Amino acid sequence: MMTYKSLMICLALSLIVNINIVTAGGKRRGSKDVMVEREIVDTILDGYNLDIRPEIKHGEPLHVHFEMKLQKIVRLDVKHQLFTINSFVRMKWIDTQLSWNKTEFENIDKTNVGTDMIWTPDVVLYNSATEESFAHTDLYKTKALVFHDGLVLWTAPVTWQVSCSFDVTWFPIDRQICTLTFGSWSYMSSQLKLSFYENISPGEINHEQFSVKSGEWEIEDIEMSSGTVKYSCCPDPFSVIKYRFSLRRMALYYFLYIILPLVSQVFLFLMVFHIPCENGERMGFGVTILLSITVYLLVISEKLPEKSDDRPMLGICFIIEFYILSFALVVAAIIVKLSNRTSTPPHFLLRFCGTSKSICCGAGHQTTTKNHANKKESIEMHEANGYLHSKDEGTRFLHQRKTQPVAEQQPPVVAQPLEMDEEEINRKLWRKICNSLDRMCFYGFGFISIFAPVLVVALLDHRMMGV
């Protein structure tokens, strides 16, 4: 009996011990990978100096593979000469100090390490326009992936702001080129050499894979090149990689909201010469159109950089149009002034405008001419009958008395109406001349407004091509 109880107690104790062992083993297996990775990190960082450049072979530069993939064009600011993009940057290199034997660590072949704990290449953008200065570790704020053979892979999203020189000659149908130059800030080409990834070759790359497209700029191509750049500060050149962006502006927005309204304003101004001279709104209409053109010129100037080495053709064209229309407004004011004149028009002006008294006044002019003839004939008869052809004094006195009442009655009846008819004739002549001038100015300034800017742009383009 005692033997049976002892056996049951032994079985119970062994069962409890086995359960504890199994539970402890499960917990150990759950945290085993974490413990192994911790051991890997502790092993590779033991005695590691992050200030020492990795060196595979003594005397040879460290090869760093670099790649930048464009994600989005944030902004191309032509006025301030800035190009801002979002991108993904990928770099890889070999650091033998970070290698381990994976068979000793449960076949774990990779682990993540903070970049503040290992050496990283200080690859930066040389032509950066960022106002604040950052270290390369501040730009790439991600961890590095370290493999068991010492391969280090570092990937990070970065926003670049580049300073470029843009040509605004043919704004808004312009094409812009901006180059991004990447290189090490402190390691020369004898210490660090930048190169492309194995599956990437210099030249054009496919940019259709970009996730977000710009609504204003279209990427025509992106060219990559590598080489060295020599600076006066240092004895040896630096290894660099360049990305050359060729961009074309999609100008539909500018045509719809700036260029076409401006062209319509120019042709609308020519309607000034179809408004009658006696209409007081003639000059006000022209001044209003000029003010609206000035507003559009201000909008264009806000889109262009404040520099003098480029001559934007669009601005030149509309400045020329502005001066042409300003001169046309002066001519329109002169025509309005001439339409109110009552003096006799010069013969050359009548001949130039193809106007004559018979055409202008018709039968009214003929009737007035007859009145002039009758007046002249009556005066001649009066002179002949009164003084010139009478030899006898008595007869002369008799003729004087007979003709004196008639002569006294003629001035108030005949002279005043003739003077008013003459002013009305001249006024009609001047208005006829002004109508002819309006018609000639409409076609003349219309022709000049079309061909003068085209001619100036062609001459400037030919001159720039010859420089």
Buried (B, 14 or more C-beta within 10 A) or exposed (E): EEEEEEEEEEEEEEEEEEEEEEEEEEEEEEEEEEEBBEBBBEBBBEEBEEEEBBBEEEEEBBBBBBBBBBBBBBBBBBBEBBBBBBBBBBBBBBBEBBBBEBEEBEEBEBBEBEBEBBBBBBBBBBBBBBEEEEEBEEBBEBBBBBBBEBBBBBBBBBEBBBBBEBBBBBBBBBBBBBBBBBBBEEBBBBBBBBBBEEEEEBEEBEBEEBEEEBEBBBBEEBBBBBBBEEEEEEEEBBBBBBBBBBBEBBBEEBEEEBBEBBBEBBEBBBEBBEBBBEEEEBBEBBEBBBEBBEEBBEEBEEBBBEEEEBBBBBBBBBBBBBEBBEEBBEBBBEBBEBBEBEEEBEEEBBEEBEBBBEEBBEEBBEEBEEBEEEBEEBEEEBEEBBEEEBEEEEEBEEBBEEBEEEBEEBEEEBEEEEEEBBEEBBBBBBBBBBBBBBEEBBEBBBEBBBEBBEEBBEEBBEEEEEE
